[in-house]
């Protein structure tokens, strides 16, 4: 009888072990000026921890390489460009600049990382934005110089520019690049199911057990989410909004997304979120949300069609939602 009881206990323990959910391993950090979270599902904890550490190390490397106002490879390059000097950069940075050039050309320069001088003028090259308006004549002078990514010449790893006004700020691209790199690193470590969240820019790998990863889209004016949706393997969402880095003067909000055509913070939208999948989903969801945000609600559908974007959700300055049919079908 004792042997039978012991056997049944063994069977029960085995069944309980089989029914227990696989571990969800999560780790947070603070990179790119925002909270970062990496979640790994259904992998041995040591393997998951090692993979997450590699992802966070990559994020830290990108942060230190691409920082626009603290000592970095990018700030060193910007000093050389301002002095119209040719300079050598790493193959990695050269490849990032080349990708940013292509994205800028695709968006008719509405995504324009060459306007770092304007972003600095508005006080956004600081951990805490200034609360004052820049000198209008200084802003007009920078706009007149018309800095573009096309002004940059890449010859192998040598970078130069004919326009001394070019100052590169890859803040509208770095999170997306980091998401794509994270997926590659997780796969290299044998991780099949993970979710990476960089301040609301999110990418999914595999799924969360028997269901997709479920994520929320931040409401631009209220605590909590505007909507939720399920992210499938290889899908990413990227958001441009006026609610994270901004300041107010006399009741007017000024955000960090600058319209390169006039040098003013874009003000026609509160937020724009894109859902992308396939190659470079992270980069495309991040960078391509900028032209839709800048151009405003009247041209939202037109810009999206031009850029090959089918799934988007926008909230205009009046708080009205603009949702494409493809995105509407995915929202909860």
C-alpha positions, 0 to 999 in steps of 0.5 A: 500500500505504501509503495502504491501511495508513493507511486501515485504521489510521483505521478501527481508531482509529474503531472503538476510539473507538466502543467506548471507554466514555463518561466517568464524571465524579465529584466529592466534597464534604463537606456536611450533616456527611457525604460527598457524591458526584455521578457523571455518565455519558455526558456531555461532561466540561465539561457534566458538571463544570458540572452537578456544580458547580451541584449542589454549590453548591445543597447548600452553600446548603441546608447554610448555610440549614438549619444548626441550631446554626451561624449560619443562616436557620434558627437565626435563626428559632429564636431568634425562635420561642423569644422568641415573635416573628413573623419574616420568612423567605425564600420558599424557607424558608417552602416548606421549612417547609410541606413539613416540616409536611405530612410531620409530619402524615402521620406522626402527628408521629413525623417531628417537626422541631420537637423541635430543643430535645430534639436539642440537649439530647442533645448532637447540635447539635455536630460531635461528640456529647457522651458524657453523658446529659441531665438527666431533668427537663429532658428531661421538661419539654421533652416535656411542652411537646409541640412540634409542626410544627403549632404553627407558623403560616405567613402568606405568608413570616411565621412564628410559633409559639404554643409557645416550645418549638418549635425546628426541626431539619430534619436528617431532611429536608435530605438528601432535599430536596437529592437532589430538587433535585439531579435538577432541576438536573442535568436543567436542565443537560441531564444524562440519567444521574447518581447522587447519594449523600449519606451513603447517601441516594441518587437515580438519574437515567437509568442507567449505560450499558446497566444501572441504577445499582447501589448498596449499603445500609450494614451498620449494624454491620459494614464494607461493605454489607448488600445491593445493589440496582439503582436505576432512573431516578427511584428513591431510597433513604433510610436512618435508622440508629443508626451515624453519629451516636451516643455510648455510656454504660456500653455503651448506644448513644444515637443522634440519632433522637429519639422525640418521644413520650418524648424518648429516642433510638430504640433498637429498630432499627439501621437502616431503608432505604426505596426510593421512586420518583416525585415527591419520592422523595428527600424521602419516602425520607429523612423517612418512614424516621424513623417506621419507625425510631422505632416499631420492628420490631413496627409496621414493616409496619403503619407502612409500609402506613399511609404507602404504603411498599411497599419497605423493609429494616429491621435490628432491635436484635438484628440481625434483618432485616425485608424487605418482599416488594417490597424482597426482589425488588430486593435482590442 
